[in-house]
Amino acid sequence: MQAIIISPKDKKEFVFISELLKKMEIKTKIFSEEEKEDFGLIELMKKVDRTKKVSREKIMSKLEMK
């Protein structure tokens, strides 16, 4: 089943939506700010171009420069 992510604009709206979903017996999961950031990072990682390859030497030389 698909999911819907809702971001209430304020605490009042959050409480209203939470209570409404509870009355409708709809399962909910509240995410922390960190978890929401993780979802964003996952989406960015999915969009990364993985067709290009970089050699180990090039990576190591970049790391040594720092």
Distance bins in CASP14 RR format, pairs under 12 A and 6 or more apart:
PFRMAT RR
TARGET T0000
AUTHOR 0000-0000-0000
RMODE 2
METHOD distances of the structure
MODEL  1
1 26 0 0 0 0 0 1 0 0 0 0 0
1 27 0 0 0 0 1 0 0 0 0 0 0
3 26 0 0 0 0 0 1 0 0 0 0 0
3 27 0 0 0 0 1 0 0 0 0 0 0
3 28 0 0 0 0 0 1 0 0 0 0 0
3 29 0 0 0 0 1 0 0 0 0 0 0
3 31 0 0 0 0 0 1 0 0 0 0 0
3 39 0 0 0 0 0 1 0 0 0 0 0
4 17 0 0 0 0 0 1 0 0 0 0 0
4 21 0 0 0 0 0 1 0 0 0 0 0
4 26 0 0 0 0 1 0 0 0 0 0 0
4 27 0 0 0 0 0 1 0 0 0 0 0
4 28 0 0 0 0 0 1 0 0 0 0 0
4 29 0 0 0 0 0 1 0 0 0 0 0
5 17 0 0 0 0 0 1 0 0 0 0 0
5 28 0 0 0 0 0 1 0 0 0 0 0
5 29 0 0 0 0 1 0 0 0 0 0 0
5 30 0 0 0 0 0 1 0 0 0 0 0
5 31 1 0 0 1 0 0 0 0 0 0 0
5 35 0 0 0 0 0 1 0 0 0 0 0
5 36 0 0 0 0 1 0 0 0 0 0 0
5 39 1 0 0 1 0 0 0 0 0 0 0
5 40 0 0 0 0 0 1 0 0 0 0 0
5 43 0 0 0 0 0 1 0 0 0 0 0
6 13 0 0 0 0 1 0 0 0 0 0 0
6 14 0 0 0 0 1 0 0 0 0 0 0
6 16 0 0 0 0 0 1 0 0 0 0 0
6 17 1 0 0 1 0 0 0 0 0 0 0
6 18 0 0 0 0 1 0 0 0 0 0 0
6 20 0 0 0 0 0 1 0 0 0 0 0
6 21 0 0 0 0 1 0 0 0 0 0 0
6 26 0 0 0 0 0 1 0 0 0 0 0
6 28 0 0 0 0 1 0 0 0 0 0 0
6 29 0 0 0 0 0 1 0 0 0 0 0
6 30 0 0 0 0 0 1 0 0 0 0 0
6 31 0 0 0 0 0 1 0 0 0 0 0
6 36 0 0 0 0 0 1 0 0 0 0 0
7 13 0 0 0 0 1 0 0 0 0 0 0
7 14 0 0 0 0 1 0 0 0 0 0 0
7 17 0 0 0 0 1 0 0 0 0 0 0
7 30 0 0 0 0 0 1 0 0 0 0 0
7 31 0 0 0 0 1 0 0 0 0 0 0
7 33 0 0 0 0 0 1 0 0 0 0 0
7 36 0 0 0 0 1 0 0 0 0 0 0
7 39 0 0 0 0 0 1 0 0 0 0 0
8 14 1 0 1 0 0 0 0 0 0 0 0
8 15 0 0 0 0 1 0 0 0 0 0 0
8 16 1 0 0 1 0 0 0 0 0 0 0
8 17 1 0 1 0 0 0 0 0 0 0 0
8 18 0 0 0 0 1 0 0 0 0 0 0
8 19 0 0 0 0 0 1 0 0 0 0 0
8 20 0 0 0 0 0 1 0 0 0 0 0
8 21 0 0 0 0 0 1 0 0 0 0 0
8 30 0 0 0 0 0 1 0 0 0 0 0
9 16 0 0 0 0 0 1 0 0 0 0 0
9 17 0 0 0 0 0 1 0 0 0 0 0
10 16 0 0 0 0 1 0 0 0 0 0 0
10 17 0 0 0 0 0 1 0 0 0 0 0
11 17 0 0 0 0 0 1 0 0 0 0 0
11 18 0 0 0 0 0 1 0 0 0 0 0
12 18 0 0 0 0 0 1 0 0 0 0 0
12 19 0 0 0 0 0 1 0 0 0 0 0
13 19 0 0 0 0 0 1 0 0 0 0 0
13 20 0 0 0 0 0 1 0 0 0 0 0
14 20 0 0 0 0 0 1 0 0 0 0 0
14 21 0 0 0 0 0 1 0 0 0 0 0
14 28 0 0 0 0 0 1 0 0 0 0 0
14 30 0 0 0 0 1 0 0 0 0 0 0
15 21 0 0 0 0 0 1 0 0 0 0 0
15 22 0 0 0 0 0 1 0 0 0 0 0
15 30 0 0 0 0 0 1 0 0 0 0 0
16 22 0 0 0 0 0 1 0 0 0 0 0
16 23 0 0 0 0 0 1 0 0 0 0 0
17 23 0 0 0 0 0 1 0 0 0 0 0
17 24 0 0 0 0 0 1 0 0 0 0 0
17 26 0 0 0 0 0 1 0 0 0 0 0
17 28 0 0 0 0 1 0 0 0 0 0 0
17 30 0 0 0 0 0 1 0 0 0 0 0
18 24 0 0 0 0 0 1 0 0 0 0 0
18 26 0 0 0 0 0 1 0 0 0 0 0
18 28 1 0 0 1 0 0 0 0 0 0 0
18 29 0 0 0 0 0 1 0 0 0 0 0
18 30 1 0 0 1 0 0 0 0 0 0 0
19 26 0 0 0 0 0 1 0 0 0 0 0
19 28 0 0 0 0 0 1 0 0 0 0 0
20 26 0 0 0 0 1 0 0 0 0 0 0
20 28 0 0 0 0 0 1 0 0 0 0 0
21 27 0 0 0 0 1 0 0 0 0 0 0
21 28 1 0 1 0 0 0 0 0 0 0 0
21 29 0 0 0 0 0 1 0 0 0 0 0
21 30 0 0 0 0 0 1 0 0 0 0 0
22 28 1 0 0 1 0 0 0 0 0 0 0
22 30 0 0 0 0 0 1 0 0 0 0 0
29 35 0 0 0 0 1 0 0 0 0 0 0
29 36 0 0 0 0 0 1 0 0 0 0 0
29 39 0 0 0 0 0 1 0 0 0 0 0
30 36 0 0 0 0 0 1 0 0 0 0 0
31 37 0 0 0 0 1 0 0 0 0 0 0
31 38 0 0 0 0 1 0 0 0 0 0 0
31 39 1 0 0 1 0 0 0 0 0 0 0
31 40 0 0 0 0 0 1 0 0 0 0 0
32 38 0 0 0 0 1 0 0 0 0 0 0
32 39 0 0 0 0 0 1 0 0 0 0 0
33 39 0 0 0 0 0 1 0 0 0 0 0
33 40 0 0 0 0 0 1 0 0 0 0 0
34 40 0 0 0 0 0 1 0 0 0 0 0
34 41 0 0 0 0 0 1 0 0 0 0 0
35 41 0 0 0 0 0 1 0 0 0 0 0
35 42 0 0 0 0 0 1 0 0 0 0 0
36 42 0 0 0 0 0 1 0 0 0 0 0
36 43 0 0 0 0 0 1 0 0 0 0 0
37 43 0 0 0 0 0 1 0 0 0 0 0
37 44 0 0 0 0 0 1 0 0 0 0 0
38 44 0 0 0 0 0 1 0 0 0 0 0
38 45 0 0 0 0 0 1 0 0 0 0 0
39 45 0 0 0 0 0 1 0 0 0 0 0
39 46 0 0 0 0 0 1 0 0 0 0 0
40 46 0 0 0 0 1 0 0 0 0 0 0
40 47 0 0 0 0 0 1 0 0 0 0 0
41 47 0 0 0 0 0 1 0 0 0 0 0
41 48 0 0 0 0 0 1 0 0 0 0 0
42 48 0 0 0 0 0 1 0 0 0 0 0
52 58 0 0 0 0 0 1 0 0 0 0 0
53 59 0 0 0 0 0 1 0 0 0 0 0
54 60 0 0 0 0 0 1 0 0 0 0 0
54 61 0 0 0 0 0 1 0 0 0 0 0
54 62 0 0 0 0 1 0 0 0 0 0 0
54 63 0 0 0 0 0 1 0 0 0 0 0
55 61 0 0 0 0 1 0 0 0 0 0 0
55 62 0 0 0 0 0 1 0 0 0 0 0
56 62 0 0 0 0 0 1 0 0 0 0 0
56 63 0 0 0 0 0 1 0 0 0 0 0
57 63 0 0 0 0 0 1 0 0 0 0 0
57 64 0 0 0 0 0 1 0 0 0 0 0
58 64 0 0 0 0 0 1 0 0 0 0 0
58 65 0 0 0 0 0 1 0 0 0 0 0
59 65 0 0 0 0 0 1 0 0 0 0 0
60 66 0 0 0 0 0 1 0 0 0 0 0
END
